[in-house]
Amino acid sequence: MVYVAKDLGLSEPLLYSWKAQQKKSGESIENQKLQQAELARLKRENALLAEENAFLKKAAAHFTKKSK
């Protein structure tokens, strides 16, 4: 890392600081991707549950009318 810093005309601590920031940023991007995937999965599950709920409401209304 020392040679890279010298070649670029930078201080070694600055180069290490940039490296640490980039690593944090990369982890943050990966975390965002995981959160987006989880959100998409939950939206699909929510839509499915809403459909099931609507069906059950209709079925309950149908059977309530039949029993009267």
C-alpha positions as CSV (number, residue, x, y, z in Angstrom):
1,M,0.0,0.0,0.0
2,V,2.9,2.3,0.7
3,Y,4.1,2.0,-2.9
4,V,0.7,2.7,-4.3
5,A,0.3,5.8,-2.2
6,K,3.7,7.1,-3.3
7,D,3.0,6.4,-7.0
8,L,-0.3,8.3,-6.7
9,G,1.3,11.1,-4.7
10,L,-1.0,10.5,-1.7
11,S,-0.4,9.9,2.0
12,E,-0.7,6.3,3.1
13,P,-3.3,7.2,5.8
14,L,-5.5,8.9,3.2
15,L,-5.3,5.8,0.9
16,Y,-6.3,3.6,3.9
17,S,-9.1,5.9,4.7
18,W,-10.5,5.8,1.1
19,K,-10.2,2.0,1.2
20,A,-12.2,1.8,4.4
21,Q,-14.9,4.1,3.0
22,Q,-15.1,2.0,-0.1
23,K,-15.5,-1.1,1.9
24,K,-18.3,0.4,4.0
25,S,-20.0,1.7,0.9
26,G,-19.8,-1.8,-0.7
27,E,-21.4,-3.4,2.4
28,S,-24.1,-0.8,2.4
29,I,-24.9,-1.5,-1.3
30,E,-25.1,-5.2,-0.6
31,N,-27.3,-4.6,2.4
32,Q,-29.6,-2.4,0.3
33,K,-29.9,-5.2,-2.3
34,L,-30.8,-7.7,0.4
35,Q,-33.4,-5.3,1.8
36,Q,-34.9,-4.7,-1.7
37,A,-35.2,-8.5,-2.3
38,E,-36.9,-9.0,1.1
39,L,-39.3,-6.1,0.4
40,A,-40.2,-7.6,-3.0
41,R,-40.8,-11.0,-1.3
42,L,-43.0,-9.4,1.4
43,K,-45.0,-7.5,-1.2
44,R,-45.7,-10.7,-3.1
45,E,-46.7,-12.5,0.1
46,N,-48.9,-9.5,1.0
47,A,-50.7,-9.7,-2.3
48,L,-51.3,-13.4,-2.0
49,L,-52.7,-13.0,1.5
50,A,-55.0,-10.2,0.3
51,E,-56.3,-12.5,-2.4
52,E,-56.9,-15.3,0.1
53,N,-58.6,-12.9,2.5
54,A,-60.9,-11.6,-0.2
55,F,-61.8,-15.2,-1.1
56,L,-62.5,-16.2,2.5
57,K,-64.7,-13.1,3.0
58,K,-66.8,-14.1,-0.1
59,A,-67.0,-17.7,1.0
60,A,-68.1,-16.6,4.5
61,A,-70.8,-14.4,3.0
62,H,-72.0,-17.2,0.7
63,F,-72.3,-19.7,3.6
64,T,-74.0,-17.2,5.8
65,K,-76.7,-16.6,3.2
66,K,-77.2,-20.3,2.7
67,S,-77.7,-21.0,6.4
68,K,-80.5,-18.4,6.7
